[in-house]
């Protein structure tokens, strides 16, 4: 099935996004929405330039650059940690945006200095951007959307025999809706579709890679942590406050994806 409820949700949300562009997608029934990708940039300025050229908005919570697109925040540094290895070869093989017109946006991005790779088999409704550090981003098209660009998916690669278990885990843990896209399993969570691709072998864990982790925002951190612990999920570290006042902890899925659980403090105004 095509998860019509999720499509309907997006049609409503994109109308709101123009007026509330600094907000993630609304929380689902258990208080979860897509939060962020956390990139350990080797060149923060180069990454900032790329994401701003693609249409992101810059915030500086705690003095650290954070780029916001409808549906996702992108953190560009992680303390003093140094990432090694792009997304290809890790559990999070790539991430994805969806735009209103691929060829129009590609032309704009190229004019702003962004290197854009063609779609598979030169598809005109698909393209790829790879950050200077090796984060692979798929670009797809939805001509019906009312915003130029929004976050769409995170694509996990796991062994084929593990795909049903991975789909069920994400649906249960984050209150997602299981479905299919092009006959492949997915889980829809506000702000993101988690997709599952087949890998010939287990992939590298994300921690310590350039894309170190993904994150989900939660409405009530204590209640969500209590829920997942009751389901057998172990926290990687105790719950704590971040320097910006957010409440955070981390978990790791059974296939090696590091995931931050965050109740986010206000960001303040956009810088640009």
N, C-alpha and C positions, 0 to 999 in steps of 0.2 A: 504494500500500500504506500501511498505518497505522503502520509501524515498530514492530511488536510487541515487538521486543527492547528498544527504548527505554522502552516502557510498563512492561515487566517490570522493567527497571532501576529505574524510579521507585518501583514498589511495594516493592522491597527498600529503596531509599534512604530513603523517608519513614519506615520503621520505625526506621532508624538516626538520623534527624534529630532526633527528640525527645530522644534521649540525648546527641547531639553537635551541638547546635543552632548552635554557633559554627564549624561546618565546612562547606566547600563540598561539592558532589557529588563522589564518587570520581573519580579521574583515569581517562581512557580508555587505550587500548593505547599511545598515543604520549605519554602523560603530560600531557594537557590537560583542564581543566575550566573551566566558566564562572567568571569572577572578579567583575567589578564593572561598575557604571555610574559614570561620574565626572561629577558635576553641579557646575557653577560657580554656586552659589547667590547670589542677590542678597540674600536674607534667610535666613541659615543657621538661625536659630531657628524660623522658620515652617516650613521644610522638615523640620527635625528633629521638630517637633511632629506634622506630618502623617504621616511614616513611622512614628513610634512609635505613633501612634493606629491605624495599619493593622497593627500587630503586630510591628514590627521590634525588634531589640535594639541598644542603643547601646554602641559601643566608642570609646575615645579614644586610638588609637595616635599617639604623638608629639604629643598634645594636640589632635589634629584629629578632629572627629566623623565616625564611620563607622557606618552603620546596616546590620545584618545581617538578612537573611531567608534561609530555606532556599534555597540555590542561588545567592545573589548578595549582594555587598556594595554599598553605595551610599555613595560619598564625596560630601561636601557642599561642599567647597571645593577650589580648585586654586591654591595659592599666591596671587599677587596678580593672577592673570588675571581678566578680566571677560567673562563670556559674553554673547552677544547673539543672540536668536532661539530660539524653542522648537524642539521636535522636528519638528513639521509643517513641511515645506519642506526638511528636511535628509534625508540618506540614511537615517538612523535615524528613520523617521517616528513610531514609537512603540515602547514596550516593554510587557511584559505579565506579570501575575501570574495564578495560578490559585488559587481558594479552594474550600473544601468546600461552601459554600452562599452564593451571591451575595446573595440577599435578606437573609439573616441578617447577613452581614458588612457589607453596605451600611448596615443599620439601626444597627449598632454604630458604624461610622465616622461616620455623620451625627450620632449622639449625642455623639461626641467632637469635633465641629466640622469634620469633613472634608466638603468639597463633592464630591458624587458625581453624575455625569451618567448618564442612562439609557442602556441598550444600544441598538443599532441597531434601529429599528422596535419600540422598547420591549420588546425581548427580556428575559425575566426571568433568563436565565442569563448575562447579559453586562452590564457597566457600564463606566464610564470615570472615572478620576480625572485631573485635570490639576493639576500642582504650581503654586504661585504664580508660578514662572518660565516655565511653558509646556511642561514635560515631560509628554507624553500617555501615560497608562498604561491599557492595556486590562485589564479584569478578567473572567476566564472561570471556569467552574465544573467541578469534578470531584468528585462526591459520594462517590467511593470513596476519596479520599485521607484519610490519618490526621492530617494537620497542617492548621491553619486556613488557611494561606496559604503559597505557595512561588513562587519565580521560575519563569516558564514560557518566555517568548519575547522575541526582539528582531526587529522587523519592518523590514526594509530595503526601500526603494522605489527601483527602478532602471528604466531604459528596458526595455521588453518584450524587445527583441532581446538584451539583456545578461543576462537572468535565467538561462538555462542556464549561461553562463560563470561567473556569480556563485555559483550553487549548486555547481558543480564546484570553484571556487577555495576556498570555505569547507570543503568536504569534504576536499580534498587538504591544505590548509594546517593544519587543526586536527584531522585524523583523524576527521571527522564521518561520519555515515551519511546518505546521500541517500535521500529518500522524498517522499511527498506528504501533504498534509492538505487535505481538501475539494478535491481535484484540483489543488492549488497546490503548487509545489516547496518543500521544506524541507530543512534539514540538522540532524540531531540530534547534539548534543555534550552531554556530561554537564552538567546544570544549566541547559541552554538549548536551545530549538529556534529556529534562525535561519530566518526566513520571508522570502519574497521577493514583494513586490507590484509591480505595474506602475505606472510613472510615465510621464507624457506626455513628459517631458524629464529630463535629468540634474538631480539635486537638489543642494542646497548641501552642501559638505563639512562634516563635524561639527566640526572644530577651530575653536574660537572661539565655538561655540554654547553654549547652557546645558548640554546634554548633549554635552560636549566629546569624549568617547570612551567606548568600552566596553573591558573588559579580560578577558583569559584568564589564569588561573593555570596555571603549568607546574611539573612535578615536578623537571625538570633544565633550568635556564635555558640553560646553555651548549650542551647537546645539542640543545635545540629550536631555538635560534638557528642552529646549524650546519645543521640540517635545512632550515629555510626559506630560508636563504641559498643552499644548494645547489639549491633549487627556483626561484631567481631573485627571491626577495623581498628588497627593500632595506630596511635599517633606517633609520628617520628620524633617529636619533641613536645615539651609541655606548652600549653597555651601561654602566650605572652602578648604584651603590648609592643607595637613597633614604635620607632622614634617619631612617626607622624600621628600616633594615637590610635591606629587601627588595632584590632584584636586579631591575632593570627596563630595558626599552627600549620603543620604539614603532615600529609599522609603520602604513601606511595602505593599505587595500584599493584595488583599481583604480577604485572608484566613489566614494571620498572618505570612508570610515569610518575614523576614527583608532582604533587598537587598541593598548592597552598589553599587553605581555608581561611577566608578573611571577612571580617565585618569591618568595612572600610570607613575611616574617618573622612570628613569633608575634605575635598581637594583644594578648595579655594578657586579663584577665577582663572580662566585660561590665560596663558601668556600670549599666544598667537594661534 
